[in-house]
Amino acid sequence: MSDNHEHPNYVKIWAILLVLLIISVIGPELGIRALTLITAFGIAVVKALMVAKYFMHLNIEKKYVVYLFVTCLALMGVMVAGISPDVLKHEGQHWENVAAKKVVQAGEAAAAAAGHAEH
């Protein structure tokens, strides 16, 4: 059994990834929040899928490899969802993150000072 498939043009794929990189770097510089989120996350997903498809050759692998890949991504999502509530909190039942509270207070003070300086 021989698998006949065309080899992708890796230079073309590299050029597309390079253009997407440039867009994802320039996007946040414009200061538009929605555009920043689209360029940061949307383009990152597209680039990751292109790398998985063309450089990791997931498009020509057996189906179970794709299922394993999706399962790993799902478990990573579950892990992030499970850890985030604890990591994002600054205090708990028997603990307190003093350093995080100081950073937040310093940021609030800086924002308040910048807000008063404009008026």
FIPARO-42910 format. One record per atom (N, C-alpha, C): residue number from 1; atom name; z, y, x. Coordinates in nm, 3 decimals. Layout:
BEGIN
{num NUM; atomo CA; zz Z; yy Y; xx X}
...
// end
This chain:
BEGIN
{num 1; atomo N; zz 0.000; yy -0.116; xx 0.083}
{num 1; atomo CA; zz 0.000; yy 0.000; xx 0.000}
{num 1; atomo C; zz 0.000; yy 0.124; xx 0.089}
{num 2; atomo N; zz -0.095; yy 0.209; xx 0.069}
{num 2; atomo CA; zz -0.097; yy 0.332; xx 0.148}
{num 2; atomo C; zz -0.078; yy 0.451; xx 0.057}
{num 3; atomo N; zz 0.007; yy 0.540; xx 0.097}
{num 3; atomo CA; zz 0.030; yy 0.663; xx 0.022}
{num 3; atomo C; zz -0.066; yy 0.769; xx 0.073}
{num 4; atomo N; zz -0.162; yy 0.802; xx -0.009}
{num 4; atomo CA; zz -0.255; yy 0.908; xx 0.028}
{num 4; atomo C; zz -0.208; yy 1.038; xx -0.036}
{num 5; atomo N; zz -0.168; yy 1.127; xx 0.046}
{num 5; atomo CA; zz -0.131; yy 1.259; xx -0.002}
{num 5; atomo C; zz -0.176; yy 1.361; xx 0.101}
{num 6; atomo N; zz -0.210; yy 1.477; xx 0.049}
{num 6; atomo CA; zz -0.255; yy 1.582; xx 0.139}
{num 6; atomo C; zz -0.135; yy 1.643; xx 0.210}
{num 7; atomo N; zz -0.154; yy 1.675; xx 0.335}
{num 7; atomo CA; zz -0.050; yy 1.746; xx 0.407}
{num 7; atomo C; zz -0.060; yy 1.894; xx 0.372}
{num 8; atomo N; zz 0.051; yy 1.954; xx 0.338}
{num 8; atomo CA; zz 0.046; yy 2.095; xx 0.303}
{num 8; atomo C; zz 0.017; yy 2.180; xx 0.425}
{num 9; atomo N; zz -0.032; yy 2.297; xx 0.401}
{num 9; atomo CA; zz -0.058; yy 2.393; xx 0.508}
{num 9; atomo C; zz 0.076; yy 2.459; xx 0.544}
{num 10; atomo N; zz 0.138; yy 2.409; xx 0.649}
{num 10; atomo CA; zz 0.272; yy 2.455; xx 0.684}
{num 10; atomo C; zz 0.274; yy 2.601; xx 0.727}
{num 11; atomo N; zz 0.168; yy 2.650; xx 0.786}
{num 11; atomo CA; zz 0.162; yy 2.791; xx 0.825}
{num 11; atomo C; zz 0.162; yy 2.879; xx 0.701}
{num 12; atomo N; zz 0.087; yy 2.838; xx 0.599}
{num 12; atomo CA; zz 0.084; yy 2.914; xx 0.474}
{num 12; atomo C; zz 0.222; yy 2.914; xx 0.408}
{num 13; atomo N; zz 0.288; yy 2.799; xx 0.406}
{num 13; atomo CA; zz 0.422; yy 2.789; xx 0.346}
{num 13; atomo C; zz 0.520; yy 2.874; xx 0.426}
{num 14; atomo N; zz 0.510; yy 2.871; xx 0.557}
{num 14; atomo CA; zz 0.596; yy 2.954; xx 0.642}
{num 14; atomo C; zz 0.573; yy 3.102; xx 0.612}
{num 15; atomo N; zz 0.446; yy 3.142; xx 0.594}
{num 15; atomo CA; zz 0.415; yy 3.282; xx 0.564}
{num 15; atomo C; zz 0.474; yy 3.323; xx 0.429}
{num 16; atomo N; zz 0.465; yy 3.235; xx 0.330}
{num 16; atomo CA; zz 0.524; yy 3.264; xx 0.199}
{num 16; atomo C; zz 0.675; yy 3.279; xx 0.211}
{num 17; atomo N; zz 0.739; yy 3.188; xx 0.285}
{num 17; atomo CA; zz 0.884; yy 3.197; xx 0.305}
{num 17; atomo C; zz 0.921; yy 3.325; xx 0.379}
{num 18; atomo N; zz 0.839; yy 3.367; xx 0.473}
{num 18; atomo CA; zz 0.865; yy 3.491; xx 0.547}
{num 18; atomo C; zz 0.854; yy 3.612; xx 0.455}
{num 19; atomo N; zz 0.753; yy 3.615; xx 0.369}
{num 19; atomo CA; zz 0.738; yy 3.726; xx 0.274}
{num 19; atomo C; zz 0.857; yy 3.730; xx 0.178}
{num 20; atomo N; zz 0.899; yy 3.613; xx 0.130}
{num 20; atomo CA; zz 1.016; yy 3.607; xx 0.041}
{num 20; atomo C; zz 1.142; yy 3.654; xx 0.113}
{num 21; atomo N; zz 1.155; yy 3.621; xx 0.241}
{num 21; atomo CA; zz 1.269; yy 3.670; xx 0.319}
{num 21; atomo C; zz 1.268; yy 3.822; xx 0.327}
{num 22; atomo N; zz 1.153; yy 3.879; xx 0.354}
{num 22; atomo CA; zz 1.143; yy 4.024; xx 0.365}
{num 22; atomo C; zz 1.178; yy 4.090; xx 0.232}
{num 23; atomo N; zz 1.128; yy 4.033; xx 0.121}
{num 23; atomo CA; zz 1.160; yy 4.088; xx -0.011}
{num 23; atomo C; zz 1.309; yy 4.077; xx -0.039}
{num 24; atomo N; zz 1.370; yy 3.964; xx -0.002}
{num 24; atomo CA; zz 1.513; yy 3.947; xx -0.029}
{num 24; atomo C; zz 1.600; yy 4.036; xx 0.059}
{num 25; atomo N; zz 1.548; yy 4.084; xx 0.171}
{num 25; atomo CA; zz 1.622; yy 4.178; xx 0.255}
{num 25; atomo C; zz 1.603; yy 4.321; xx 0.205}
{num 26; atomo N; zz 1.481; yy 4.355; xx 0.165}
{num 26; atomo CA; zz 1.451; yy 4.491; xx 0.119}
{num 26; atomo C; zz 1.507; yy 4.518; xx -0.020}
{num 27; atomo N; zz 1.508; yy 4.417; xx -0.107}
{num 27; atomo CA; zz 1.554; yy 4.433; xx -0.245}
{num 27; atomo C; zz 1.689; yy 4.501; xx -0.258}
{num 28; atomo N; zz 1.793; yy 4.453; xx -0.191}
{num 28; atomo CA; zz 1.924; yy 4.517; xx -0.202}
{num 28; atomo C; zz 1.929; yy 4.659; xx -0.146}
{num 29; atomo N; zz 1.838; yy 4.694; xx -0.057}
{num 29; atomo CA; zz 1.837; yy 4.828; xx 0.001}
{num 29; atomo C; zz 1.800; yy 4.935; xx -0.102}
{num 30; atomo N; zz 1.735; yy 4.896; xx -0.212}
{num 30; atomo CA; zz 1.695; yy 4.992; xx -0.314}
{num 30; atomo C; zz 1.813; yy 5.036; xx -0.400}
{num 31; atomo N; zz 1.922; yy 4.959; xx -0.400}
{num 31; atomo CA; zz 2.043; yy 4.998; xx -0.472}
{num 31; atomo C; zz 2.040; yy 4.970; xx -0.621}
{num 32; atomo N; zz 1.944; yy 4.892; xx -0.667}
{num 32; atomo CA; zz 1.937; yy 4.856; xx -0.809}
{num 32; atomo C; zz 2.005; yy 4.721; xx -0.825}
{num 33; atomo N; zz 2.113; yy 4.718; xx -0.902}
{num 33; atomo CA; zz 2.197; yy 4.599; xx -0.910}
{num 33; atomo C; zz 2.120; yy 4.476; xx -0.960}
{num 34; atomo N; zz 2.042; yy 4.492; xx -1.068}
{num 34; atomo CA; zz 1.968; yy 4.378; xx -1.123}
{num 34; atomo C; zz 1.866; yy 4.326; xx -1.022}
{num 35; atomo N; zz 1.800; yy 4.417; xx -0.954}
{num 35; atomo CA; zz 1.702; yy 4.377; xx -0.853}
{num 35; atomo C; zz 1.770; yy 4.306; xx -0.736}
{num 36; atomo N; zz 1.887; yy 4.352; xx -0.701}
{num 36; atomo CA; zz 1.963; yy 4.288; xx -0.593}
{num 36; atomo C; zz 1.998; yy 4.144; xx -0.631}
{num 37; atomo N; zz 2.045; yy 4.124; xx -0.754}
{num 37; atomo CA; zz 2.081; yy 3.989; xx -0.798}
{num 37; atomo C; zz 1.958; yy 3.899; xx -0.804}
{num 38; atomo N; zz 1.847; yy 3.952; xx -0.852}
{num 38; atomo CA; zz 1.725; yy 3.872; xx -0.859}
{num 38; atomo C; zz 1.677; yy 3.835; xx -0.719}
{num 39; atomo N; zz 1.677; yy 3.932; xx -0.630}
{num 39; atomo CA; zz 1.628; yy 3.903; xx -0.496}
{num 39; atomo C; zz 1.726; yy 3.814; xx -0.420}
{num 40; atomo N; zz 1.854; yy 3.834; xx -0.440}
{num 40; atomo CA; zz 1.952; yy 3.754; xx -0.366}
{num 40; atomo C; zz 1.953; yy 3.609; xx -0.412}
{num 41; atomo N; zz 1.959; yy 3.587; xx -0.541}
{num 41; atomo CA; zz 1.974; yy 3.451; xx -0.592}
{num 41; atomo C; zz 1.841; yy 3.388; xx -0.632}
{num 42; atomo N; zz 1.758; yy 3.462; xx -0.700}
{num 42; atomo CA; zz 1.630; yy 3.407; xx -0.746}
{num 42; atomo C; zz 1.541; yy 3.364; xx -0.631}
{num 43; atomo N; zz 1.523; yy 3.452; xx -0.536}
{num 43; atomo CA; zz 1.438; yy 3.420; xx -0.422}
{num 43; atomo C; zz 1.502; yy 3.311; xx -0.336}
{num 44; atomo N; zz 1.633; yy 3.310; xx -0.325}
{num 44; atomo CA; zz 1.701; yy 3.205; xx -0.248}
{num 44; atomo C; zz 1.675; yy 3.068; xx -0.310}
{num 45; atomo N; zz 1.677; yy 3.061; xx -0.442}
{num 45; atomo CA; zz 1.650; yy 2.933; xx -0.509}
{num 45; atomo C; zz 1.506; yy 2.890; xx -0.486}
{num 46; atomo N; zz 1.412; yy 2.985; xx -0.497}
{num 46; atomo CA; zz 1.271; yy 2.953; xx -0.474}
{num 46; atomo C; zz 1.250; yy 2.904; xx -0.331}
{num 47; atomo N; zz 1.310; yy 2.973; xx -0.235}
{num 47; atomo CA; zz 1.295; yy 2.932; xx -0.095}
{num 47; atomo C; zz 1.356; yy 2.794; xx -0.071}
{num 48; atomo N; zz 1.472; yy 2.768; xx -0.129}
{num 48; atomo CA; zz 1.536; yy 2.637; xx -0.112}
{num 48; atomo C; zz 1.450; yy 2.526; xx -0.172}
{num 49; atomo N; zz 1.392; yy 2.552; xx -0.288}
{num 49; atomo CA; zz 1.306; yy 2.451; xx -0.350}
{num 49; atomo C; zz 1.180; yy 2.427; xx -0.268}
{num 50; atomo N; zz 1.124; yy 2.533; xx -0.211}
{num 50; atomo CA; zz 1.005; yy 2.517; xx -0.127}
{num 50; atomo C; zz 1.037; yy 2.435; xx -0.002}
{num 51; atomo N; zz 1.150; yy 2.464; xx 0.060}
{num 51; atomo CA; zz 1.189; yy 2.389; xx 0.179}
{num 51; atomo C; zz 1.212; yy 2.242; xx 0.144}
{num 52; atomo N; zz 1.282; yy 2.217; xx 0.032}
{num 52; atomo CA; zz 1.308; yy 2.079; xx -0.008}
{num 52; atomo C; zz 1.178; yy 2.005; xx -0.041}
{num 53; atomo N; zz 1.086; yy 2.074; xx -0.104}
{num 53; atomo CA; zz 0.962; yy 2.009; xx -0.146}
{num 53; atomo C; zz 0.869; yy 1.983; xx -0.027}
{num 54; atomo N; zz 0.848; yy 2.084; xx 0.055}
{num 54; atomo CA; zz 0.745; yy 2.072; xx 0.158}
{num 54; atomo C; zz 0.798; yy 2.022; xx 0.293}
{num 55; atomo N; zz 0.914; yy 2.071; xx 0.335}
{num 55; atomo CA; zz 0.962; yy 2.033; xx 0.467}
{num 55; atomo C; zz 1.050; yy 1.908; xx 0.463}
{num 56; atomo N; zz 1.120; yy 1.888; xx 0.350}
{num 56; atomo CA; zz 1.199; yy 1.766; xx 0.335}
{num 56; atomo C; zz 1.119; yy 1.658; xx 0.263}
{num 57; atomo N; zz 1.001; yy 1.692; xx 0.214}
{num 57; atomo CA; zz 0.908; yy 1.601; xx 0.150}
{num 57; atomo C; zz 0.967; yy 1.531; xx 0.028}
{num 58; atomo N; zz 1.048; yy 1.603; xx -0.048}
{num 58; atomo CA; zz 1.105; yy 1.543; xx -0.168}
{num 58; atomo C; zz 1.001; yy 1.523; xx -0.277}
{num 59; atomo N; zz 0.888; yy 1.593; xx -0.269}
{num 59; atomo CA; zz 0.785; yy 1.577; xx -0.370}
{num 59; atomo C; zz 0.710; yy 1.443; xx -0.358}
{num 60; atomo N; zz 0.720; yy 1.377; xx -0.243}
{num 60; atomo CA; zz 0.650; yy 1.249; xx -0.226}
{num 60; atomo C; zz 0.747; yy 1.132; xx -0.210}
{num 61; atomo N; zz 0.876; yy 1.159; xx -0.217}
{num 61; atomo CA; zz 0.976; yy 1.052; xx -0.205}
{num 61; atomo C; zz 0.987; yy 0.976; xx -0.336}
{num 62; atomo N; zz 1.052; yy 0.864; xx -0.329}
{num 62; atomo CA; zz 1.080; yy 0.787; xx -0.449}
{num 62; atomo C; zz 1.172; yy 0.868; xx -0.540}
{num 63; atomo N; zz 1.167; yy 0.841; xx -0.668}
{num 63; atomo CA; zz 1.241; yy 0.920; xx -0.767}
{num 63; atomo C; zz 1.392; yy 0.919; xx -0.743}
{num 64; atomo N; zz 1.448; yy 0.808; xx -0.694}
{num 64; atomo CA; zz 1.593; yy 0.804; xx -0.678}
{num 64; atomo C; zz 1.642; yy 0.906; xx -0.575}
{num 65; atomo N; zz 1.558; yy 0.944; xx -0.479}
{num 65; atomo CA; zz 1.598; yy 1.044; xx -0.380}
{num 65; atomo C; zz 1.618; yy 1.178; xx -0.449}
{num 66; atomo N; zz 1.530; yy 1.212; xx -0.541}
{num 66; atomo CA; zz 1.545; yy 1.336; xx -0.617}
{num 66; atomo C; zz 1.670; yy 1.329; xx -0.703}
{num 67; atomo N; zz 1.697; yy 1.214; xx -0.764}
{num 67; atomo CA; zz 1.818; yy 1.199; xx -0.845}
{num 67; atomo C; zz 1.944; yy 1.216; xx -0.759}
{num 68; atomo N; zz 1.942; yy 1.161; xx -0.639}
{num 68; atomo CA; zz 2.056; yy 1.179; xx -0.548}
{num 68; atomo C; zz 2.074; yy 1.327; xx -0.511}
{num 69; atomo N; zz 1.962; yy 1.394; xx -0.486}
{num 69; atomo CA; zz 1.965; yy 1.536; xx -0.450}
{num 69; atomo C; zz 2.025; yy 1.619; xx -0.564}
{num 70; atomo N; zz 1.979; yy 1.593; xx -0.686}
{num 70; atomo CA; zz 2.030; yy 1.666; xx -0.803}
{num 70; atomo C; zz 2.177; yy 1.634; xx -0.826}
{num 71; atomo N; zz 2.216; yy 1.508; xx -0.806}
{num 71; atomo CA; zz 2.356; yy 1.470; xx -0.822}
{num 71; atomo C; zz 2.444; yy 1.543; xx -0.721}
{num 72; atomo N; zz 2.398; yy 1.553; xx -0.597}
{num 72; atomo CA; zz 2.474; yy 1.626; xx -0.495}
{num 72; atomo C; zz 2.490; yy 1.773; xx -0.532}
{num 73; atomo N; zz 2.382; yy 1.833; xx -0.581}
{num 73; atomo CA; zz 2.390; yy 1.973; xx -0.624}
{num 73; atomo C; zz 2.488; yy 1.989; xx -0.741}
{num 74; atomo N; zz 2.485; yy 1.896; xx -0.836}
{num 74; atomo CA; zz 2.575; yy 1.902; xx -0.951}
{num 74; atomo C; zz 2.720; yy 1.888; xx -0.906}
{num 75; atomo N; zz 2.747; yy 1.795; xx -0.816}
{num 75; atomo CA; zz 2.884; yy 1.778; xx -0.766}
{num 75; atomo C; zz 2.931; yy 1.900; xx -0.687}
{num 76; atomo N; zz 2.839; yy 1.963; xx -0.615}
{num 76; atomo CA; zz 2.874; yy 2.087; xx -0.545}
{num 76; atomo C; zz 2.911; yy 2.196; xx -0.645}
{num 77; atomo N; zz 2.838; yy 2.203; xx -0.755}
{num 77; atomo CA; zz 2.870; yy 2.300; xx -0.860}
{num 77; atomo C; zz 3.006; yy 2.272; xx -0.922}
{num 78; atomo N; zz 3.036; yy 2.146; xx -0.945}
{num 78; atomo CA; zz 3.167; yy 2.108; xx -1.000}
{num 78; atomo C; zz 3.278; yy 2.147; xx -0.902}
{num 79; atomo N; zz 3.255; yy 2.124; xx -0.773}
{num 79; atomo CA; zz 3.355; yy 2.160; xx -0.672}
{num 79; atomo C; zz 3.380; yy 2.311; xx -0.671}
{num 80; atomo N; zz 3.273; yy 2.389; xx -0.671}
{num 80; atomo CA; zz 3.288; yy 2.535; xx -0.671}
{num 80; atomo C; zz 3.360; yy 2.581; xx -0.797}
{num 81; atomo N; zz 3.323; yy 2.525; xx -0.911}
{num 81; atomo CA; zz 3.388; yy 2.562; xx -1.037}
{num 81; atomo C; zz 3.536; yy 2.523; xx -1.037}
{num 82; atomo N; zz 3.570; yy 2.413; xx -0.971}
{num 82; atomo CA; zz 3.709; yy 2.370; xx -0.966}
{num 82; atomo C; zz 3.793; yy 2.450; xx -0.868}
{num 83; atomo N; zz 3.732; yy 2.494; xx -0.760}
{num 83; atomo CA; zz 3.807; yy 2.565; xx -0.656}
{num 83; atomo C; zz 3.815; yy 2.716; xx -0.684}
{num 84; atomo N; zz 3.713; yy 2.772; xx -0.744}
{num 84; atomo CA; zz 3.705; yy 2.916; xx -0.763}
{num 84; atomo C; zz 3.826; yy 2.978; xx -0.832}
{num 85; atomo N; zz 3.877; yy 2.919; xx -0.940}
{num 85; atomo CA; zz 3.993; yy 2.983; xx -1.004}
{num 85; atomo C; zz 4.113; yy 3.001; xx -0.910}
{num 86; atomo N; zz 4.134; yy 2.906; xx -0.820}
{num 86; atomo CA; zz 4.246; yy 2.919; xx -0.727}
{num 86; atomo C; zz 4.216; yy 3.018; xx -0.616}
{num 87; atomo N; zz 4.093; yy 3.015; xx -0.566}
{num 87; atomo CA; zz 4.057; yy 3.101; xx -0.454}
{num 87; atomo C; zz 4.052; yy 3.248; xx -0.496}
{num 88; atomo N; zz 4.009; yy 3.274; xx -0.618}
{num 88; atomo CA; zz 3.991; yy 3.411; xx -0.664}
{num 88; atomo C; zz 4.120; yy 3.476; xx -0.713}
{num 89; atomo N; zz 4.225; yy 3.399; xx -0.730}
{num 89; atomo CA; zz 4.353; yy 3.455; xx -0.774}
{num 89; atomo C; zz 4.431; yy 3.508; xx -0.655}
{num 90; atomo N; zz 4.514; yy 3.606; xx -0.679}
{num 90; atomo CA; zz 4.595; yy 3.663; xx -0.572}
{num 90; atomo C; zz 4.741; yy 3.621; xx -0.580}
{num 91; atomo N; zz 4.776; yy 3.548; xx -0.685}
{num 91; atomo CA; zz 4.913; yy 3.496; xx -0.693}
{num 91; atomo C; zz 4.916; yy 3.373; xx -0.781}
{num 92; atomo N; zz 5.014; yy 3.290; xx -0.756}
{num 92; atomo CA; zz 5.029; yy 3.166; xx -0.831}
{num 92; atomo C; zz 5.173; yy 3.144; xx -0.867}
{num 93; atomo N; zz 5.208; yy 3.020; xx -0.900}
{num 93; atomo CA; zz 5.343; yy 2.990; xx -0.944}
{num 93; atomo C; zz 5.446; yy 3.008; xx -0.831}
{num 94; atomo N; zz 5.411; yy 2.962; xx -0.710}
{num 94; atomo CA; zz 5.505; yy 2.971; xx -0.599}
{num 94; atomo C; zz 5.443; yy 3.035; xx -0.476}
{num 95; atomo N; zz 5.340; yy 3.118; xx -0.493}
{num 95; atomo CA; zz 5.273; yy 3.178; xx -0.378}
{num 95; atomo C; zz 5.213; yy 3.312; xx -0.417}
{num 96; atomo N; zz 5.185; yy 3.390; xx -0.313}
{num 96; atomo CA; zz 5.125; yy 3.522; xx -0.333}
{num 96; atomo C; zz 5.037; yy 3.552; xx -0.211}
{num 97; atomo N; zz 4.916; yy 3.597; xx -0.234}
{num 97; atomo CA; zz 4.824; yy 3.632; xx -0.126}
{num 97; atomo C; zz 4.838; yy 3.781; xx -0.099}
{num 98; atomo N; zz 4.929; yy 3.815; xx -0.010}
{num 98; atomo CA; zz 4.962; yy 3.954; xx 0.020}
{num 98; atomo C; zz 4.843; yy 4.025; xx 0.087}
{num 99; atomo N; zz 4.773; yy 3.957; xx 0.176}
{num 99; atomo CA; zz 4.660; yy 4.018; xx 0.247}
{num 99; atomo C; zz 4.550; yy 4.057; xx 0.150}
{num 100; atomo N; zz 4.519; yy 3.971; xx 0.053}
{num 100; atomo CA; zz 4.415; yy 4.002; xx -0.044}
{num 100; atomo C; zz 4.456; yy 4.121; xx -0.131}
{num 101; atomo N; zz 4.582; yy 4.126; xx -0.168}
{num 101; atomo CA; zz 4.629; yy 4.239; xx -0.249}
{num 101; atomo C; zz 4.617; yy 4.370; xx -0.173}
{num 102; atomo N; zz 4.648; yy 4.368; xx -0.042}
{num 102; atomo CA; zz 4.637; yy 4.489; xx 0.039}
{num 102; atomo C; zz 4.492; yy 4.536; xx 0.047}
{num 103; atomo N; zz 4.400; yy 4.444; xx 0.062}
{num 103; atomo CA; zz 4.258; yy 4.480; xx 0.071}
{num 103; atomo C; zz 4.212; yy 4.542; xx -0.061}
{num 104; atomo N; zz 4.253; yy 4.483; xx -0.173}
{num 104; atomo CA; zz 4.216; yy 4.537; xx -0.304}
{num 104; atomo C; zz 4.275; yy 4.676; xx -0.323}
{num 105; atomo N; zz 4.400; yy 4.694; xx -0.286}
{num 105; atomo CA; zz 4.464; yy 4.826; xx -0.299}
{num 105; atomo C; zz 4.396; yy 4.929; xx -0.210}
{num 106; atomo N; zz 4.359; yy 4.891; xx -0.090}
{num 106; atomo CA; zz 4.288; yy 4.983; xx 0.000}
{num 106; atomo C; zz 4.152; yy 5.021; xx -0.058}
{num 107; atomo N; zz 4.082; yy 4.926; xx -0.116}
{num 107; atomo CA; zz 3.954; yy 4.954; xx -0.179}
{num 107; atomo C; zz 3.967; yy 5.045; xx -0.298}
{num 108; atomo N; zz 4.071; yy 5.022; xx -0.380}
{num 108; atomo CA; zz 4.094; yy 5.109; xx -0.495}
{num 108; atomo C; zz 4.129; yy 5.251; xx -0.450}
{num 109; atomo N; zz 4.208; yy 5.262; xx -0.345}
{num 109; atomo CA; zz 4.245; yy 5.395; xx -0.293}
{num 109; atomo C; zz 4.121; yy 5.466; xx -0.240}
{num 110; atomo N; zz 4.036; yy 5.394; xx -0.169}
{num 110; atomo CA; zz 3.914; yy 5.455; xx -0.115}
{num 110; atomo C; zz 3.821; yy 5.498; xx -0.228}
{num 111; atomo N; zz 3.811; yy 5.416; xx -0.332}
{num 111; atomo CA; zz 3.725; yy 5.452; xx -0.446}
{num 111; atomo C; zz 3.781; yy 5.573; xx -0.520}
{num 112; atomo N; zz 3.913; yy 5.578; xx -0.534}
{num 112; atomo CA; zz 3.975; yy 5.693; xx -0.601}
{num 112; atomo C; zz 3.955; yy 5.820; xx -0.519}
{num 113; atomo N; zz 3.968; yy 5.809; xx -0.387}
{num 113; atomo CA; zz 3.948; yy 5.925; xx -0.301}
{num 113; atomo C; zz 3.803; yy 5.971; xx -0.306}
{num 114; atomo N; zz 3.710; yy 5.880; xx -0.308}
{num 114; atomo CA; zz 3.568; yy 5.916; xx -0.315}
{num 114; atomo C; zz 3.536; yy 5.976; xx -0.451}
{num 115; atomo N; zz 3.599; yy 5.926; xx -0.555}
{num 115; atomo CA; zz 3.577; yy 5.978; xx -0.690}
{num 115; atomo C; zz 3.630; yy 6.119; xx -0.705}
{num 116; atomo N; zz 3.747; yy 6.148; xx -0.646}
{num 116; atomo CA; zz 3.805; yy 6.282; xx -0.654}
{num 116; atomo C; zz 3.729; yy 6.380; xx -0.566}
{num 117; atomo N; zz 3.671; yy 6.331; xx -0.456}
{num 117; atomo CA; zz 3.599; yy 6.419; xx -0.366}
{num 117; atomo C; zz 3.469; yy 6.470; xx -0.430}
{num 118; atomo N; zz 3.410; yy 6.389; xx -0.522}
{num 118; atomo CA; zz 3.284; yy 6.429; xx -0.586}
{num 118; atomo C; zz 3.308; yy 6.534; xx -0.692}
{num 119; atomo N; zz 3.427; yy 6.537; xx -0.755}
{num 119; atomo CA; zz 3.450; yy 6.632; xx -0.865}
{num 119; atomo C; zz 3.497; yy 6.762; xx -0.815}
// end
